Amino acid sequence: MDSKTIMDLTGQYILNTYGRFPVAIDHGQGARLYAPEGREYIDFTSGIGVSCLGYGNADWIQAISAQAAKLGHASNLFYTEPAARLAQILCERTGMSGVFFANGGGEANEGMIKLARKYSFDKYGAGRATIITLENSFHGRTITTLKATGQEVFHNYFFPFTEGFRYAKANDLASLEAQSGDDVCAVMVELVQGEGGVLPLDPDYVQAVVKLCRERDWLVLVDEVQTGVGRTGSLFAFQHYGILPDVCSFAKGIAGGLPMSGIMTNEKCRGVFTPGTHATTFGANPVCAAAGLAVQEALSDEFLQQVQEKGAYLREQIEALNLPCFGQTRGLGLMVGVTVREGWTNKDIAARLIENGLLVLTAGPGMRLLPPLAITKEEMDQGVAIMKKTLGA
């Protein structure tokens, strides 16, 4: 099919829930994507942080193909090797103790919320179920994770929402204290607020939050749906911050392009979920787990160091352009936010860049760049050159 046919068919049969750009994607290689007619795009989105190894990675393709030929799915009433091995690697590389595999980020965060409430119920009984999240956060699109999201714009249409959430200002311990009470069981944070604008939390604030939670036996919940799996230049962002959460969620890049997510717990929380208290049909799918093993094999310590260097290089190159529409950059690793100056809109900028062959994302009022972690310097330079040509004075 050509691009127009794909877009027309999509409009006719797929629900209109996305503000799509007029681009159809057919195939990719490295950090380049191609329309059916052959038009090339440099990809600074990686499917919103999913395709961490880029496109056409031979080891990833081989892992998926071999596992699909061997076993495509098995119920979690039985044991499979790929999930067991992937869980082992994740725990050994992070210091966490146990893993539950799921399918998407919202589901992973639901699981994290359920675990926190059960931990508190088991230990203290009913009435201690409130979770404090941060203003400007984003935790998913289920009824519960929408309510956990600290942005009022998401609290509409789908009433009644799940209760039991309060919101504190980021990097403001006094604001967090003001939301505390005997009904609190956990604090839930993104260490870099992604959808909110790529806003890293202050390290001292994070350490203070962890200390407060330990004193009050509140669980520390870290949403690593977007920041995890190498995106920030360490395997998980909490390693940058020198903390070990009670529970963290992951998704996006865990299987390099296949749908997979999950939560990891520390030793204190690994026994909270017992048989029958939490489950999923497709979680720990062996093909997805095999893809996850290929991702872990690629994300060596040397590779993660290169992610940090690439992120610093990309930010430097963008700031050096001194474009009239862009201010400072921010972020960690290859999770990059760009300030949009007054008089410009991020949606207009994104549309212009995409029209000229560079795929980008927006977040809050700014730009969000999530290139494949395997992007090359040449591909980054090409993307920056498109910025200069499209947005230069």
N, C-alpha and C positions, 0 to 999 in steps of 0.2 A: 504493500500500500504506500501511496505517497502521503506527505504530511497533511494535506487538506482532507483526504479521505479518513485518516486516523482521527483528526480533530472533529470532523463532522460525525463520525460514528460514535465518538466519545460523547459529544453533545446530545446525541439521540438516545443513548442507552445508559450512560453513567450519570448518577445523581450529581447535581451541580453544587458540590460542597467545597470546591477549591477555586481560588482566583488564579487560574492557570495563565502562564505566558504563552503566546502563540508559537510554541516550539514543540515539535515531535522528535523524540529520540529513538534511534534505531539500534545503534551499537556504540562501543567505546573502546579505547585503548589508552592505557596510562591515565593521564588526567584530561584526556580529550574525549568528547562525545560527538556523535555525528547524526545528523538528520537522515531520513531515508534517501534524500536526494544527494547526500554527501557533504552538506554544509558542516563545517567544523566549529566546535565550541570548546574553549578552554573552561574547565569545570572548577569553579571555586566553591562548590556546594557539596559535593560527594553524596548526593541524595539526602541532604540535611544531616551530614555527619555519619552516614552509614557505610558508604563504599570506601573504607579506609585504605585498602590496598590498591585503589584505583580500579581500572577496567582491564580485563584480559589477563589477569595474573595467573600464570600457568600452574603454580602450586595449589592455589585456591580452587581452580577449575578441576584439577586432578583429584583433589581430596573429595570434592562434591561428587564427581563422576564415579569414583571408586566406591564410595559409600552408598550412593543411589543404586548401583548395580548389586550391592551386597544386601542392604536392608534400608528401606525408605522410611519406615515408621514402626514403632512398637509401643504398646501401652506402657505407662509408668507403673503398671502392676508387675512388670518384669525389669530386668537389668540389661543395659547396653554399655558397651565399652566406650564409645566416643564421649558420652556425657560424663561418665566417671572420670575419664582422663582429663577432660576440660575442667571439671570442678577441682580436681587435684592441682592442676597448674595454676588456676586462679587463686586458690587458697595459699599455695606455696609462694606465689609471687607477691602476695599482698599482706600476709599475716592474718587473714581472716580464717574462719573455721569451718563454715558450711555454706552450701549453695542450693538455691531453689531456682530451677530454670522455668521461664515463661516465654511469652511471645512478643510483646511490645512494651514500650516504656510506661504507658498508663497502667497496664496490668502489673508491671513490676512495682510501681509506686503504690498501687492498691495493696499488694502483698506486704509491702513494708509497713503501711499503715495498720493493716490487720495484725501483723506481728507485734507492733508496739502496743496496741490495745490489749491483745491477749497476754503479753508479758505482764502488763499492769494488772489486768483482771486476775490472773493466776496468783499474783503476789499480794495484791491489795484489795481485791474485790471490785464491785461495781462502783461507778462514780468517778473514776480517774482515767478518762479517755480522751481529753482534749490534747490536740497537737498544735504547737505554735509553729507557724511558717513565716516567711519573710515577705514583706511588701515587694512587689515587682517580680515575684517568683512565678514559675510555671511548672506544674507537676503532671499535666495530662488532661484528657478530654472525657474521661468517665464522669459520672455524676459526683463521685467522691473526690477525685483528683482535681476536678474543676473547682470544687469548694476549697480544696487545699491550696489552690493557686491564689497568690496574694495580689490579684489584679481584679478590680471591681468589674471591669468590662466583660469578664468571663462569667460573672454571676447573674445570668439572665436566661430567660426562655424556659429552662429545664426544671423549674420548681416542682416539688420541694427538693432542695439540695441536702446532702448528708451534713448533719451538724457535727460540732466538735472540733472546730478550727478557730484560732485567733491569729492575728497578724502583727508582727513587730517590724520596725524599720531596720533595714540592713545596716550593719556596722554601728549599731546603737544599742549597747548593752542595757542602758536604762529603759529603753523602749521594750526590750525583751522582758526585763524584770517587771515592768508595768502590766504585762500580759500573763504573768505567772499566777499560780493559785493551786489549791489542793486538788483540783480536777485535772492537772496537766500530767501527761505521761511521756511526752517526747517533744523534741525540737527537730524540725525538718528543714534542711537547707540545700540549695545548690551552691557549691563553692565558687562557681562562675555562673551568674544568672544569664542563661543563654537567650531565651525568647525575650527577656526583659531588656536586652541591649548589650550582651557580652560584658557583664560587670563583675569582675573578681571581688570576692570578699576580702577584707583586710585580715592578714594572718593573725594579728594580735586579737582581733575580735573573735576569730574562730577559736583560738586557744581559750579565750575567756568563756565562750559559750560551752565548750567541752567541759571546762572546770565546773561551771555552774550545774550542768547536767549531771556530772558525777556526784556532786554534793547532794543533789535532790533525787537521785535515782530516776532521772528522766533519760530516756534513750536518745542517743545522738543518731539521727537518720540523715544520710547524705544521698541526695538524688544525683547520681552520676550517669543518668540516661544520655546526656550529651557530652559530658566532660570525660567519661570513662574510656577505656580501651585505647590509650595512647594519645587521645586528642590534645591534651595539654602538655605533652612531652614527658609525662610519667604514665605508668600503666593506668593509674587512677589519680584523680586530682587530690584526693585526701593524702596521698603520699607526698605531694608538693607541700602540703600544710603541716606535715609531721604529726598527723592524728590517726587513730584507728577508730572508726565509727563502730557503733553497736550493730548497725545495719546499713548497707548501701545498696542502691539499685543500679542496674546497668541495662543497656539496650543498644540502639544505634549500631555502632561498629563491631559489636561482639562477634558476629558471624560474617562480617565483610560484605553484606548485601542480601543475606537471607534473613527472614524474620526470626529473631531470637532476643530474649531479654532474661532478666532474673534479679535475684537479690543474693547478697552475701551477708552472713552474720558473723559476729565474733563468738568466742567460746561461751560467753554469758548467755547469748540468745539462741544458740544452735538447737536447743531442745524445746523451744517454745511451740513450734508447729509439730504436732503429732499426727499419726495417720488419721485421715478423715477431716482434719481442720483446715487444710488448704490443698488445692489440686488444680491441674489443668490438663487438657487432653493432649495438646501438641507440644507442650514444654519438654525440653530435652530431646527433641526430634534428632535422630542420629545423623541425618544429612546436615542439619544446621550445626550440630555439635562438631562434626568433622570439619565444616567450614571454619568454625571457631578455633579448632586446633591449628588449622593453617594460618589463621590470623595471629595466634599466639607465637607460632614458630617464626613469623616474620617480625614481630615486635620485640626484637632483641634490645638489650640495653643500648647498644650502639645506634640502632634505628631510632629509639626514643630520644637519644641525644641529638640526632639529626633533626627530629621533629622540632625540638626547641630552637635549633639553629635556623631552620627554615622559617619558623614563625617570626623570629627576630629579623631575618633578612626581608621577609615580605612586608613587615611593618615599616622597616627603614625605607624600602623602595617606594612604598605608597606615600609616606610622609615627605620624601624627597621630591615628589612630583609637585608639591605645593599647589594642589588643585584648588580652585575657588570654592568648590562645593564641600571639600573634606577638611575636617579639623584633625585632632590627634587620634591615634589608634590606641587600642588597649587589648588585653586578653592574655592568654597563656598558650604557648605552643602554637599549633595551627587552629586555634579558636580565636579569631581576630574580629574585633569590633572597630568600626570607623565612625567617628562623629560626623554628622551631616550638619553643615552650617545653616544658619537662618536664611530663609529665602529659597531653599531647596527642599525637595521631598525625597525620601529614600525610595519610594515606589517609582517615581519618575526616573531617578538615577538608575535603578535596577533595570527598568524597561529599556533605557538607552544602551546600557552596557550589554544586555542580552541581545538586543538588535544587532550589535556590532561584534558579537561572538564571544562574550564573556558571561558565564552563568554565575550569578551572585544571589545572596539572600538579604532580607531585611530583618531587623530585630529592634523592637521599641521604635524610637525615632531615627535610628542609625542603620548602618550597613553591617551585615554579618558575613564573614568569609570562613568557610569550613572546607578547604581543599582536601582531596585525598592525602593521607599522610605520606604516601609514596610519591607525591608530586616532585618533579625535578625542578632544578633552578631554571632551566630553559623554559619550562611550562609556566613557572611563576613570572618570568620576565615577559613572556608573551602576553600573559594576563595584564600585567602592569602597563605594558605598551598600549593595550586596548583602552585602559583607563585614561592614559595620557591623550590618546587620539580622540576619544569620545568626550572627555570632560575638561580638557585643557582650555585655557582662556583663548 
